[in-house]
Amino acid sequence: MKLNELRPTIGSKRKMKRLGRGDSTGHGGTSTRGHKGQKSRSGGYHKRGFEGGQMPLQRRIPKHGFTNIFRREFAILNIGKLSVFPEGTEITPELLLEKGLIKKLKDGIKVLGGGDLGHALKVKGLHFSKQALAKLSAVGGSIT
């Protein structure tokens, strides 16, 4: 194979459509845009949601609600899941993340009362529901 023998593969090249270069190109006159109207003119396309001058849907629908910028989102964990740790372990948010019991720390971790805890644990830096707090203190656990 030589450099002068290289050819593009069959069907890979198409002739460019030459628009607005007279009738001899086959695309003269209106340049394949049809006659008159917004789409035939230069710059003649509209933005997303444009409905021909009718009030767009997103403006016809009434507004409602608001977003609370002070909202805190907690990662949730049931107290029964903490029974995988041996007795006396100090449980921190980082330890829970490392063991895969939670996926993200978010704005903190809240422990709910689902399941049972069989032994005492030391818990540091977690939020508790009333049920979870009662179950932890019933087995002699401590919270910091």
VMD Tcl script that builds the backbone (N, CA, C; Angstrom):
set m [mol new atoms 432]
animate dup $m
set s [atomselect $m all]
$s set {name element resname resid chain x y z} {
  {N N MET 1 A 0.836 -1.177 0.000}
  {CA C MET 1 A 0.000 0.000 0.000}
  {C C MET 1 A 0.887 1.249 0.000}
  {N N LYS 2 A 0.550 2.176 -0.868}
  {CA C LYS 2 A 1.305 3.418 -0.964}
  {C C LYS 2 A 0.387 4.592 -0.628}
  {N N LEU 3 A 0.997 5.710 -0.293}
  {CA C LEU 3 A 0.244 6.891 0.096}
  {C C LEU 3 A -0.676 7.381 -1.026}
  {N N ASN 4 A -0.221 7.262 -2.258}
  {CA C ASN 4 A -1.042 7.727 -3.370}
  {C C ASN 4 A -2.154 6.750 -3.740}
  {N N GLU 5 A -2.167 5.564 -3.101}
  {CA C GLU 5 A -3.218 4.582 -3.380}
  {C C GLU 5 A -4.351 4.621 -2.348}
  {N N LEU 6 A -4.200 5.440 -1.297}
  {CA C LEU 6 A -5.237 5.517 -0.259}
  {C C LEU 6 A -6.504 6.157 -0.803}
  {N N ARG 7 A -7.642 5.556 -0.534}
  {CA C ARG 7 A -8.932 6.077 -0.952}
  {C C ARG 7 A -9.916 5.921 0.218}
  {N N PRO 8 A -10.870 6.828 0.333}
  {CA C PRO 8 A -11.891 6.638 1.371}
  {C C PRO 8 A -12.755 5.427 1.031}
  {N N THR 9 A -13.297 4.778 2.060}
  {CA C THR 9 A -14.134 3.602 1.814}
  {C C THR 9 A -15.399 4.003 1.069}
  {N N ILE 10 A -15.973 3.084 0.349}
  {CA C ILE 10 A -17.135 3.359 -0.483}
  {C C ILE 10 A -18.318 3.747 0.415}
  {N N GLY 11 A -18.953 4.846 0.083}
  {CA C GLY 11 A -20.124 5.296 0.837}
  {C C GLY 11 A -19.798 6.200 2.006}
  {N N SER 12 A -18.499 6.446 2.289}
  {CA C SER 12 A -18.155 7.251 3.456}
  {C C SER 12 A -18.176 8.742 3.179}
  {N N LYS 13 A -18.115 9.131 1.925}
  {CA C LYS 13 A -18.105 10.556 1.598}
  {C C LYS 13 A -19.374 10.926 0.854}
  {N N ARG 14 A -19.958 12.072 1.249}
  {CA C ARG 14 A -21.125 12.582 0.559}
  {C C ARG 14 A -20.813 13.989 0.092}
  {N N LYS 15 A -21.458 14.392 -0.968}
  {CA C LYS 15 A -21.271 15.757 -1.438}
  {C C LYS 15 A -21.959 16.713 -0.483}
  {N N MET 16 A -21.316 17.850 -0.220}
  {CA C MET 16 A -21.888 18.855 0.651}
  {C C MET 16 A -23.069 19.514 -0.045}
  {N N LYS 17 A -24.136 19.810 0.696}
  {CA C LYS 17 A -25.296 20.489 0.152}
  {C C LYS 17 A -24.949 21.966 0.052}
  {N N ARG 18 A -24.822 22.513 -1.147}
  {CA C ARG 18 A -24.453 23.921 -1.304}
  {C C ARG 18 A -25.729 24.731 -1.421}
  {N N LEU 19 A -26.042 25.466 -0.377}
  {CA C LEU 19 A -27.297 26.191 -0.306}
  {C C LEU 19 A -27.127 27.634 -0.765}
  {N N GLY 20 A -28.133 28.142 -1.430}
  {CA C GLY 20 A -28.145 29.545 -1.812}
  {C C GLY 20 A -27.098 29.903 -2.847}
  {N N ARG 21 A -26.728 28.971 -3.703}
  {CA C ARG 21 A -25.712 29.232 -4.722}
  {C C ARG 21 A -26.301 29.116 -6.133}
  {N N GLY 22 A -27.575 29.379 -6.261}
  {CA C GLY 22 A -28.205 29.384 -7.579}
  {C C GLY 22 A -28.923 28.091 -7.907}
  {N N ASP 23 A -29.746 28.129 -8.970}
  {CA C ASP 23 A -30.581 26.984 -9.344}
  {C C ASP 23 A -29.790 25.794 -9.857}
  {N N SER 24 A -28.598 26.026 -10.346}
  {CA C SER 24 A -27.827 24.917 -10.911}
  {C C SER 24 A -27.415 23.894 -9.855}
  {N N THR 25 A -27.381 24.291 -8.597}
  {CA C THR 25 A -27.011 23.340 -7.524}
  {C C THR 25 A -28.171 22.435 -7.167}
  {N N GLY 26 A -29.367 22.808 -7.553}
  {CA C GLY 26 A -30.546 22.040 -7.154}
  {C C GLY 26 A -31.109 22.530 -5.828}
  {N N HIS 27 A -30.400 23.490 -5.193}
  {CA C HIS 27 A -30.856 24.029 -3.909}
  {C C HIS 27 A -30.940 25.539 -3.964}
  {N N GLY 28 A -31.266 26.088 -5.102}
  {CA C GLY 28 A -31.335 27.539 -5.247}
  {C C GLY 28 A -32.650 28.067 -4.732}
  {N N GLY 29 A -32.886 29.339 -4.944}
  {CA C GLY 29 A -34.164 29.948 -4.561}
  {C C GLY 29 A -34.348 29.982 -3.064}
  {N N THR 30 A -35.141 29.057 -2.546}
  {CA C THR 30 A -35.447 29.064 -1.111}
  {C C THR 30 A -34.436 28.289 -0.281}
  {N N SER 31 A -33.445 27.691 -0.890}
  {CA C SER 31 A -32.391 26.940 -0.182}
  {C C SER 31 A -32.961 25.846 0.707}
  {N N THR 32 A -33.911 25.107 0.235}
  {CA C THR 32 A -34.548 23.955 0.901}
  {C C THR 32 A -35.321 24.320 2.164}
  {N N ARG 33 A -35.620 25.638 2.334}
  {CA C ARG 33 A -36.330 26.053 3.544}
  {C C ARG 33 A -37.832 26.225 3.319}
  {N N GLY 34 A -38.319 26.033 2.127}
  {CA C GLY 34 A -39.733 26.239 1.858}
  {C C GLY 34 A -40.016 27.718 1.642}
  {N N HIS 35 A -41.304 28.086 1.560}
  {CA C HIS 35 A -41.662 29.478 1.282}
  {C C HIS 35 A -42.156 30.174 2.530}
  {N N LYS 36 A -41.683 31.357 2.765}
  {CA C LYS 36 A -42.130 32.267 3.823}
  {C C LYS 36 A -42.178 31.633 5.215}
  {N N GLY 37 A -42.573 32.405 6.172}
  {CA C GLY 37 A -42.740 31.916 7.531}
  {C C GLY 37 A -41.478 32.049 8.369}
  {N N GLN 38 A -41.658 31.859 9.667}
  {CA C GLN 38 A -40.576 32.071 10.629}
  {C C GLN 38 A -39.367 31.180 10.374}
  {N N LYS 39 A -39.606 29.914 10.037}
  {CA C LYS 39 A -38.481 28.985 9.863}
  {C C LYS 39 A -37.721 29.184 8.560}
  {N N SER 40 A -38.266 29.963 7.671}
  {CA C SER 40 A -37.562 30.189 6.415}
  {C C SER 40 A -36.551 31.327 6.532}
  {N N ARG 41 A -36.690 32.133 7.563}
  {CA C ARG 41 A -35.845 33.309 7.697}
  {C C ARG 41 A -34.622 33.036 8.566}
  {N N SER 42 A -33.595 33.866 8.428}
  {CA C SER 42 A -32.388 33.669 9.238}
  {C C SER 42 A -32.706 34.024 10.689}
  {N N GLY 43 A -32.183 33.240 11.612}
  {CA C GLY 43 A -32.482 33.450 13.034}
  {C C GLY 43 A -33.909 33.101 13.372}
  {N N GLY 44 A -34.572 32.339 12.530}
  {CA C GLY 44 A -36.000 32.107 12.675}
  {C C GLY 44 A -36.367 30.884 13.472}
  {N N TYR 45 A -35.728 30.646 14.576}
  {CA C TYR 45 A -36.140 29.550 15.457}
  {C C TYR 45 A -36.403 30.122 16.828}
  {N N HIS 46 A -37.247 29.475 17.576}
  {CA C HIS 46 A -37.664 30.008 18.869}
  {C C HIS 46 A -37.080 29.170 20.004}
  {N N LYS 47 A -37.172 29.727 21.206}
  {CA C LYS 47 A -36.596 29.024 22.348}
  {C C LYS 47 A -37.507 27.902 22.849}
  {N N ARG 48 A -36.960 27.053 23.726}
  {CA C ARG 48 A -37.722 25.943 24.294}
  {C C ARG 48 A -38.968 26.450 25.007}
  {N N GLY 49 A -40.065 25.761 24.842}
  {CA C GLY 49 A -41.293 26.133 25.522}
  {C C GLY 49 A -42.111 27.180 24.797}
  {N N PHE 50 A -41.617 27.710 23.674}
  {CA C PHE 50 A -42.366 28.722 22.931}
  {C C PHE 50 A -43.561 28.069 22.252}
  {N N GLU 51 A -44.734 28.666 22.415}
  {CA C GLU 51 A -45.958 28.072 21.873}
  {C C GLU 51 A -46.632 28.987 20.882}
  {N N GLY 52 A -45.840 29.671 20.060}
  {CA C GLY 52 A -46.399 30.514 19.012}
  {C C GLY 52 A -47.038 31.780 19.532}
  {N N GLY 53 A -46.634 32.245 20.692}
  {CA C GLY 53 A -47.202 33.473 21.255}
  {C C GLY 53 A -48.238 33.196 22.331}
  {N N GLN 54 A -48.781 31.968 22.359}
  {CA C GLN 54 A -49.689 31.575 23.442}
  {C C GLN 54 A -48.889 31.535 24.739}
  {N N MET 55 A -49.559 31.803 25.863}
  {CA C MET 55 A -48.864 31.786 27.154}
  {C C MET 55 A -48.322 30.377 27.397}
  {N N PRO 56 A -47.013 30.207 27.592}
  {CA C PRO 56 A -46.420 28.882 27.733}
  {C C PRO 56 A -46.929 28.134 28.965}
  {N N LEU 57 A -46.881 26.817 28.893}
  {CA C LEU 57 A -47.420 25.964 29.953}
  {C C LEU 57 A -46.818 26.288 31.311}
  {N N GLN 58 A -45.500 26.491 31.373}
  {CA C GLN 58 A -44.861 26.726 32.675}
  {C C GLN 58 A -45.294 28.058 33.293}
  {N N ARG 59 A -45.881 28.954 32.498}
  {CA C ARG 59 A -46.392 30.209 33.050}
  {C C ARG 59 A -47.888 30.158 33.317}
  {N N ARG 60 A -48.594 29.186 32.709}
  {CA C ARG 60 A -50.033 29.040 32.936}
  {C C ARG 60 A -50.325 28.322 34.242}
  {N N ILE 61 A -49.425 27.423 34.652}
  {CA C ILE 61 A -49.639 26.617 35.858}
  {C C ILE 61 A -49.338 27.473 37.093}
  {N N PRO 62 A -50.189 27.474 38.112}
  {CA C PRO 62 A -49.932 28.312 39.290}
  {C C PRO 62 A -48.712 27.836 40.087}
  {N N LYS 63 A -48.085 28.796 40.764}
  {CA C LYS 63 A -46.931 28.471 41.613}
  {C C LYS 63 A -47.446 27.975 42.962}
  {N N HIS 64 A -46.699 27.105 43.602}
  {CA C HIS 64 A -47.076 26.674 44.946}
  {C C HIS 64 A -45.858 26.209 45.716}
  {N N GLY 65 A -45.939 26.290 47.028}
  {CA C GLY 65 A -44.883 25.782 47.900}
  {C C GLY 65 A -43.655 26.664 47.948}
  {N N PHE 66 A -42.680 26.233 48.741}
  {CA C PHE 66 A -41.409 26.921 48.831}
  {C C PHE 66 A -40.353 25.933 49.265}
  {N N THR 67 A -39.093 26.302 49.138}
  {CA C THR 67 A -37.990 25.458 49.566}
  {C C THR 67 A -37.382 26.055 50.812}
  {N N ASN 68 A -37.384 25.295 51.879}
  {CA C ASN 68 A -36.803 25.763 53.132}
  {C C ASN 68 A -35.290 25.641 53.048}
  {N N ILE 69 A -34.595 26.774 53.050}
  {CA C ILE 69 A -33.140 26.749 52.891}
  {C C ILE 69 A -32.426 26.300 54.170}
  {N N PHE 70 A -33.163 26.246 55.290}
  {CA C PHE 70 A -32.566 25.826 56.552}
  {C C PHE 70 A -32.822 24.357 56.868}
  {N N ARG 71 A -33.422 23.613 55.919}
  {CA C ARG 71 A -33.768 22.214 56.156}
  {C C ARG 71 A -32.519 21.376 56.410}
  {N N ARG 72 A -32.606 20.495 57.397}
  {CA C ARG 72 A -31.496 19.586 57.690}
  {C C ARG 72 A -31.942 18.179 57.348}
  {N N GLU 73 A -31.127 17.467 56.587}
  {CA C GLU 73 A -31.466 16.108 56.179}
  {C C GLU 73 A -30.527 15.137 56.879}
  {N N PHE 74 A -31.113 14.185 57.588}
  {CA C PHE 74 A -30.326 13.219 58.353}
  {C C PHE 74 A -30.245 11.881 57.630}
  {N N ALA 75 A -29.122 11.207 57.802}
  {CA C ALA 75 A -29.011 9.816 57.371}
  {C C ALA 75 A -29.711 8.986 58.447}
  {N N ILE 76 A -30.549 8.043 58.036}
  {CA C ILE 76 A -31.368 7.294 59.000}
  {C C ILE 76 A -30.819 5.889 59.194}
  {N N LEU 77 A -30.856 5.444 60.453}
  {CA C LEU 77 A -30.323 4.131 60.819}
  {C C LEU 77 A -31.176 3.570 61.949}
  {N N ASN 78 A -31.576 2.306 61.856}
  {CA C ASN 78 A -32.330 1.677 62.940}
  {C C ASN 78 A -31.383 1.129 63.990}
  {N N ILE 79 A -31.819 1.140 65.242}
  {CA C ILE 79 A -30.962 0.737 66.360}
  {C C ILE 79 A -30.582 -0.742 66.298}
  {N N GLY 80 A -31.430 -1.549 65.651}
  {CA C GLY 80 A -31.128 -2.976 65.509}
  {C C GLY 80 A -29.862 -3.226 64.697}
  {N N LYS 81 A -29.527 -2.312 63.789}
  {CA C LYS 81 A -28.319 -2.461 62.958}
  {C C LYS 81 A -27.036 -2.290 63.768}
  {N N LEU 82 A -27.125 -1.606 64.913}
  {CA C LEU 82 A -25.932 -1.377 65.737}
  {C C LEU 82 A -25.495 -2.626 66.490}
  {N N SER 83 A -26.324 -3.662 66.471}
  {CA C SER 83 A -25.972 -4.895 67.195}
  {C C SER 83 A -24.838 -5.671 66.517}
  {N N VAL 84 A -24.403 -5.241 65.305}
  {CA C VAL 84 A -23.276 -5.908 64.644}
  {C C VAL 84 A -21.950 -5.579 65.343}
  {N N PHE 85 A -21.928 -4.480 66.102}
  {CA C PHE 85 A -20.704 -4.104 66.813}
  {C C PHE 85 A -20.607 -4.842 68.146}
  {N N PRO 86 A -19.385 -5.228 68.549}
  {CA C PRO 86 A -19.241 -5.904 69.842}
  {C C PRO 86 A -19.531 -4.964 71.016}
  {N N GLU 87 A -19.773 -5.557 72.187}
  {CA C GLU 87 A -20.141 -4.771 73.371}
  {C C GLU 87 A -19.029 -3.794 73.754}
  {N N GLY 88 A -19.433 -2.573 74.128}
  {CA C GLY 88 A -18.476 -1.564 74.580}
  {C C GLY 88 A -17.822 -0.757 73.459}
  {N N THR 89 A -18.170 -1.020 72.204}
  {CA C THR 89 A -17.582 -0.289 71.079}
  {C C THR 89 A -18.043 1.165 71.100}
  {N N GLU 90 A -17.132 2.086 70.800}
  {CA C GLU 90 A -17.516 3.494 70.682}
  {C C GLU 90 A -17.933 3.746 69.231}
  {N N ILE 91 A -19.189 4.083 69.036}
  {CA C ILE 91 A -19.736 4.250 67.694}
  {C C ILE 91 A -19.750 5.729 67.319}
  {N N THR 92 A -19.113 6.045 66.204}
  {CA C THR 92 A -19.063 7.408 65.690}
  {C C THR 92 A -19.629 7.414 64.260}
  {N N PRO 93 A -19.993 8.582 63.751}
  {CA C PRO 93 A -20.490 8.642 62.375}
  {C C PRO 93 A -19.477 8.098 61.361}
  {N N GLU 94 A -18.191 8.359 61.577}
  {CA C GLU 94 A -17.148 7.882 60.666}
  {C C GLU 94 A -17.083 6.354 60.647}
  {N N LEU 95 A -17.261 5.726 61.820}
  {CA C LEU 95 A -17.239 4.266 61.919}
  {C C LEU 95 A -18.421 3.658 61.152}
  {N N LEU 96 A -19.591 4.279 61.274}
  {CA C LEU 96 A -20.783 3.793 60.571}
  {C C LEU 96 A -20.614 3.906 59.058}
  {N N LEU 97 A -19.984 5.000 58.622}
  {CA C LEU 97 A -19.720 5.197 57.198}
  {C C LEU 97 A -18.718 4.175 56.684}
  {N N GLU 98 A -17.696 3.927 57.474}
  {CA C GLU 98 A -16.644 2.963 57.109}
  {C C GLU 98 A -17.195 1.543 56.999}
  {N N LYS 99 A -18.089 1.164 57.917}
  {CA C LYS 99 A -18.670 -0.186 57.922}
  {C C LYS 99 A -19.781 -0.349 56.887}
  {N N GLY 100 A -20.206 0.760 56.254}
  {CA C GLY 100 A -21.221 0.686 55.209}
  {C C GLY 100 A -22.650 0.656 55.718}
  {N N LEU 101 A -22.879 1.005 56.991}
  {CA C LEU 101 A -24.240 1.031 57.521}
  {C C LEU 101 A -25.002 2.261 57.034}
  {N N ILE 102 A -24.268 3.315 56.673}
  {CA C ILE 102 A -24.877 4.477 56.033}
  {C C ILE 102 A -24.076 4.801 54.782}
  {N N LYS 103 A -24.720 5.470 53.808}
  {CA C LYS 103 A -24.023 5.786 52.565}
  {C C LYS 103 A -23.371 7.152 52.605}
  {N N LYS 104 A -24.054 8.144 53.229}
  {CA C LYS 104 A -23.526 9.509 53.328}
  {C C LYS 104 A -23.788 10.045 54.721}
  {N N LEU 105 A -22.934 10.958 55.175}
  {CA C LEU 105 A -23.126 11.563 56.491}
  {C C LEU 105 A -24.247 12.596 56.492}
  {N N LYS 106 A -24.461 13.291 55.351}
  {CA C LYS 106 A -25.475 14.344 55.224}
  {C C LYS 106 A -25.292 15.377 56.341}
  {N N ASP 107 A -26.397 15.785 57.039}
  {CA C ASP 107 A -26.300 16.781 58.111}
  {C C ASP 107 A -26.228 16.122 59.482}
  {N N GLY 108 A -26.000 14.845 59.528}
  {CA C GLY 108 A -25.947 14.096 60.778}
  {C C GLY 108 A -26.634 12.756 60.594}
  {N N ILE 109 A -26.635 11.963 61.659}
  {CA C ILE 109 A -27.246 10.633 61.606}
  {C C ILE 109 A -28.292 10.548 62.706}
  {N N LYS 110 A -29.475 10.057 62.362}
  {CA C LYS 110 A -30.522 9.872 63.357}
  {C C LYS 110 A -30.785 8.386 63.512}
  {N N VAL 111 A -30.736 7.919 64.741}
  {CA C VAL 111 A -30.982 6.516 65.050}
  {C C VAL 111 A -32.444 6.377 65.456}
  {N N LEU 112 A -33.172 5.477 64.747}
  {CA C LEU 112 A -34.587 5.235 65.032}
  {C C LEU 112 A -34.745 3.940 65.821}
  {N N GLY 113 A -35.947 3.705 66.325}
  {CA C GLY 113 A -36.158 2.604 67.265}
  {C C GLY 113 A -36.468 1.251 66.671}
  {N N GLY 114 A -36.234 1.008 65.397}
  {CA C GLY 114 A -36.536 -0.290 64.796}
  {C C GLY 114 A -35.521 -1.356 65.186}
  {N N GLY 115 A -35.996 -2.539 65.558}
  {CA C GLY 115 A -35.096 -3.639 65.932}
  {C C GLY 115 A -34.749 -3.612 67.410}
  {N N ASP 116 A -33.913 -4.572 67.826}
  {CA C ASP 116 A -33.518 -4.674 69.240}
  {C C ASP 116 A -32.017 -4.635 69.376}
  {N N LEU 117 A -31.560 -4.103 70.490}
  {CA C LEU 117 A -30.137 -4.023 70.804}
  {C C LEU 117 A -29.883 -4.928 71.997}
  {N N GLY 118 A -28.963 -5.874 71.860}
  {CA C GLY 118 A -28.754 -6.860 72.920}
  {C C GLY 118 A -27.693 -6.496 73.942}
  {N N HIS 119 A -26.827 -5.537 73.661}
  {CA C HIS 119 A -25.741 -5.217 74.581}
  {C C HIS 119 A -25.454 -3.717 74.591}
  {N N ALA 120 A -24.675 -3.290 75.591}
  {CA C ALA 120 A -24.381 -1.861 75.779}
  {C C ALA 120 A -23.339 -1.379 74.781}
  {N N LEU 121 A -23.532 -0.154 74.290}
  {CA C LEU 121 A -22.597 0.486 73.368}
  {C C LEU 121 A -22.382 1.931 73.799}
  {N N LYS 122 A -21.220 2.483 73.423}
  {CA C LYS 122 A -20.955 3.905 73.656}
  {C C LYS 122 A -21.166 4.625 72.332}
  {N N VAL 123 A -22.067 5.584 72.316}
  {CA C VAL 123 A -22.414 6.278 71.082}
  {C C VAL 123 A -21.982 7.734 71.180}
  {N N LYS 124 A -21.365 8.218 70.082}
  {CA C LYS 124 A -20.839 9.581 70.092}
  {C C LYS 124 A -21.278 10.308 68.818}
  {N N GLY 125 A -21.921 11.468 68.972}
  {CA C GLY 125 A -22.242 12.331 67.836}
  {C C GLY 125 A -23.403 11.903 66.976}
  {N N LEU 126 A -24.410 11.220 67.543}
  {CA C LEU 126 A -25.592 10.812 66.775}
  {C C LEU 126 A -26.846 11.394 67.406}
  {N N HIS 127 A -27.888 11.563 66.614}
  {CA C HIS 127 A -29.191 11.990 67.113}
  {C C HIS 127 A -30.047 10.746 67.325}
  {N N PHE 128 A -30.925 10.784 68.337}
  {CA C PHE 128 A -31.744 9.620 68.670}
  {C C PHE 128 A -33.217 9.971 68.758}
  {N N SER 129 A -34.078 9.045 68.338}
  {CA C SER 129 A -35.505 9.192 68.586}
  {C C SER 129 A -35.763 8.738 70.022}
  {N N LYS 130 A -36.961 9.034 70.536}
  {CA C LYS 130 A -37.274 8.671 71.929}
  {C C LYS 130 A -37.230 7.155 72.137}
  {N N GLN 131 A -37.773 6.394 71.157}
  {CA C GLN 131 A -37.778 4.930 71.274}
  {C C GLN 131 A -36.362 4.373 71.271}
  {N N ALA 132 A -35.525 4.880 70.375}
  {CA C ALA 132 A -34.154 4.390 70.274}
  {C C ALA 132 A -33.378 4.721 71.543}
  {N N LEU 133 A -33.619 5.897 72.087}
  {CA C LEU 133 A -32.945 6.315 73.326}
  {C C LEU 133 A -33.342 5.406 74.488}
  {N N ALA 134 A -34.628 5.048 74.547}
  {CA C ALA 134 A -35.120 4.164 75.610}
  {C C ALA 134 A -34.494 2.771 75.478}
  {N N LYS 135 A -34.360 2.258 74.244}
  {CA C LYS 135 A -33.796 0.923 74.044}
  {C C LYS 135 A -32.306 0.901 74.386}
  {N N LEU 136 A -31.579 1.984 74.050}
  {CA C LEU 136 A -30.150 2.045 74.350}
  {C C LEU 136 A -29.922 2.134 75.858}
  {N N SER 137 A -30.692 2.973 76.536}
  {CA C SER 137 A -30.502 3.112 77.990}
  {C C SER 137 A -30.987 1.876 78.742}
  {N N ALA 138 A -31.909 1.111 78.170}
  {CA C ALA 138 A -32.411 -0.122 78.812}
  {C C ALA 138 A -31.322 -1.190 78.884}
  {N N VAL 139 A -30.399 -1.205 77.904}
  {CA C VAL 139 A -29.322 -2.208 77.926}
  {C C VAL 139 A -28.032 -1.646 78.552}
  {N N GLY 140 A -28.092 -0.400 79.024}
  {CA C GLY 140 A -26.941 0.189 79.711}
  {C C GLY 140 A -25.956 0.919 78.814}
  {N N GLY 141 A -26.390 1.367 77.663}
  {CA C GLY 141 A -25.516 2.111 76.765}
  {C C GLY 141 A -25.399 3.560 77.165}
  {N N SER 142 A -24.373 4.244 76.630}
  {CA C SER 142 A -24.190 5.649 76.973}
  {C C SER 142 A -24.075 6.501 75.692}
  {N N ILE 143 A -24.500 7.766 75.841}
  {CA C ILE 143 A -24.465 8.706 74.716}
  {C C ILE 143 A -23.626 9.914 75.084}
  {N N THR 144 A -22.767 10.317 74.134}
  {CA C THR 144 A -21.966 11.522 74.328}
  {C C THR 144 A -22.382 12.557 73.312}
}
mol reanalyze $m
mol bondsrecalc $m
mol representation Tube
mol addrep $m
